Every structure is written in structure tokens, then in C-alpha cells.
Amino acid sequence: MLDKPNSVDQGPGTSTHQVHGRHGDLKPENILWFKEYQDKDPSKSMGVLKISDFGLTRFHRTVSKSHVNAEGVAVTGTYRAPEYDINKVVSQSYDIWSLGCVILEFVTWYLLGWEEVDEFSRNRVKEHITDYKEDVFFNFVNMKDKYGITQIGARAKKSVADVRPHSP
């Protein structure tokens, strides 16, 4: 557990009201499973998951929490949120996207096994629409805003919405 922030972005107007954190590198390798839990209750015998590797964690004041420039922010490609590429900013929602990707892979493994996790990854790569095939959970798409102006957006890949066992 962190005792104090290792990096605080003061941002414009150095309000000290609240500090908001962003892990910045949620991925399966950074979520550890511990068999023993403090509570020895047998109903909790499945252990506990804990987030680790806080090396990219950053803390921000209320005014700067959603406007962190993505330039220079290290990411793990597969689990990065679309906002990193589209808006060039990173916020706490980045972690929510990454955690959702990890949970989807975890549930795939839990219900269908490792072979299907590997197949899920291969399907995401096959479904990538650019020449550079990448294992991410989204594709870029052109979207019209409420004024009819076309902008770059992102949409979850079909394989992400359709995780299920595949026939051999």
C-alpha cells in the first residue's frame, strides 16, 4: 500500500482539496493472487487478488485529473484505453478500461480455459483494421458527432463482444 503519492501534478490553480490516483499499468501481470487471506473463514478460500507494480502510478489534483497529456505516458499496448490514441489524454477512466479488459480475459480463462484466452488474443489481432496488426480491444472508426462532423472514434472489436468457445 502506498503511504503517500510519489508524483503529484499540481496543475493550474494548486487546489489541495482532493488527490486522485491513476495506476497507469493495469494488466494481468500486475494483479497478484494470494492463497491466504487475513480472514481464515473457509468461505473465502479462493484467496485474494491484489494490484501491484505502482511504478507508473500518478496522483493529480481535482483540476488536472482528467487532462493529463498522454505524450510520454508509458502504456502496455494491449490494455491501453482508446482515449490514449484519440484524445491524447489519460485520466482515471483509462484504468477502468484497462481493468475491464483484464476482467474479460480473466473470465474467459475461468470459464473456457487458456486455449480460449490465446484464441481471443489471436482474434483481436486478426480483426485489427490497419496494416499493422495489433492486439488491442478496439478499432478506430469514423463517427459523426451531433453536428454531423466526422471525427475519429473507437469501437470495441466484435471479438470482444463475442467471447465464447470456438469449434476445433
C-alpha positions in Angstrom: 0.0 0.0 0.0 1.2 3.5 -0.8 1.7 5.8 2.1 2.0 8.9 0.1 1.8 10.0 -3.6 5.1 9.6 -5.4 4.2 12.2 -8.0 1.6 14.9 -7.8 0.7 17.1 -10.7 -0.1 20.5 -9.2 -1.9 21.6 -12.4 -3.4 25.1 -12.9 -4.6 26.5 -9.6 -2.9 24.4 -6.9 -6.1 23.4 -5.0 -5.3 20.8 -2.3 -8.9 19.7 -1.8 -8.6 16.1 -3.3 -5.9 13.9 -4.7 -7.0 11.5 -7.5 -4.8 8.5 -8.4 -4.3 6.6 -11.6 -2.4 3.3 -11.6 -1.5 3.6 -15.3 -0.4 0.0 -16.0 -3.2 -2.4 -15.1 -2.6 -5.8 -16.8 -2.7 -9.4 -15.8 1.0 -9.4 -14.8 0.3 -6.7 -12.3 -2.6 -8.4 -10.5 -1.4 -11.0 -8.0 -3.3 -13.8 -6.4 -2.6 -14.8 -2.8 -4.0 -18.1 -1.5 -4.2 -17.0 2.1 -6.4 -14.1 3.2 -6.4 -12.4 6.5 -9.8 -13.8 7.4 -9.4 -17.6 7.9 -13.1 -18.1 7.1 -13.3 -21.2 4.8 -15.9 -19.4 2.6 -13.1 -17.1 1.5 -10.7 -20.0 0.5 -10.4 -18.7 -3.1 -7.8 -16.2 -1.9 -7.5 -12.6 -2.8 -6.4 -10.6 -5.8 -4.1 -7.5 -5.2 -3.0 -4.9 -7.6 0.8 -4.5 -7.8 3.6 -2.5 -9.6 2.8 1.1 -8.8 5.8 2.4 -10.8 3.6 4.3 -13.3 1.1 5.5 -10.7 0.5 9.2 -10.7 -1.6 11.4 -8.4 -3.4 14.6 -9.6 -5.3 17.4 -8.1 -9.0 17.7 -8.9 -8.3 20.3 -11.7 -5.8 18.1 -13.5 -7.2 14.6 -13.0 -8.8 14.3 -16.4 -6.5 16.3 -18.5 -3.1 14.5 -18.4 -1.3 14.8 -21.7 -0.6 11.2 -23.0 2.7 12.2 -24.5 5.4 10.5 -22.6 3.0 8.3 -20.6 4.2 4.7 -20.7 1.5 2.1 -21.6 1.0 -1.6 -22.2 -0.4 -1.7 -25.7 -3.0 -4.4 -25.4 -4.7 -2.9 -22.4 -4.5 0.8 -23.3 -7.7 2.8 -23.5 -8.8 4.3 -26.8 -8.6 7.8 -25.2 -4.8 7.5 -25.2 -4.7 7.5 -29.1 -7.8 9.5 -29.8 -7.8 12.4 -27.3 -4.1 12.2 -26.4 -5.1 12.5 -22.7 -5.1 10.0 -19.9 -7.5 10.0 -16.9 -8.8 7.7 -14.3 -11.1 6.2 -16.9 -8.0 4.8 -18.6 -7.6 2.4 -15.6 -11.3 1.5 -15.8 -10.9 0.5 -19.5 -7.7 -1.5 -18.7 -9.3 -3.3 -15.8 -12.3 -4.2 -17.9 -10.0 -5.8 -20.5 -8.2 -7.7 -17.7 -11.5 -8.9 -16.2 -12.8 -10.1 -19.6 -9.6 -12.1 -20.2 -9.9 -13.5 -16.6 -13.5 -14.6 -17.1 -12.5 -16.1 -20.5 -9.8 -18.1 -18.8 -12.0 -19.1 -15.8 -14.9 -20.3 -17.9 -13.2 -21.5 -21.1 -9.5 -22.2 -20.3 -6.1 -20.9 -21.5 -6.6 -22.1 -25.1 -9.6 -19.7 -25.5 -7.6 -16.8 -24.0 -5.0 -17.4 -26.6 -7.7 -17.7 -29.3 -9.3 -14.5 -28.0 -6.0 -12.7 -28.5 -5.5 -14.1 -32.0 -9.0 -13.0 -32.9 -8.3 -9.4 -31.8 -5.2 -9.3 -33.9 -7.0 -10.7 -37.0 -9.8 -8.2 -36.5 -7.5 -5.2 -36.4 -8.3 -2.9 -39.4 -4.9 -1.3 -40.0 -1.9 -2.8 -41.8 -0.1 -3.0 -38.5 -1.9 -5.8 -36.7 -2.2 -5.1 -33.0 -3.7 -7.0 -30.1 -6.0 -4.3 -28.6 -9.6 -4.4 -27.6 -10.9 -1.7 -30.0 -10.7 -0.4 -33.6 -10.7 3.2 -34.8 -13.8 4.2 -36.6 -15.1 7.4 -38.2 -18.1 8.7 -36.2 -20.3 11.7 -36.8 -20.9 14.0 -33.8 -24.2 15.7 -33.1 -23.3 18.4 -35.7 -22.6 15.9 -38.4 -18.9 16.4 -38.3 -16.8 13.2 -38.8 -14.3 12.5 -36.1 -12.1 9.6 -35.2 -13.6 7.4 -32.5 -13.2 3.9 -31.2 -15.5 0.9 -31.0 -14.9 -2.4 -29.2 -13.9 -5.2 -31.6 -16.6 -7.7 -32.5 -14.4 -10.5 -30.9 -14.6 -8.6 -27.6 -18.4 -8.6 -27.6 -18.5 -12.2 -28.8 -16.2 -14.2 -26.4 -17.3 -17.9 -26.5 -15.8 -21.3 -27.1 -14.8 -21.9 -30.7 -15.2 -25.2 -32.5 -12.0 -27.0 -33.4 
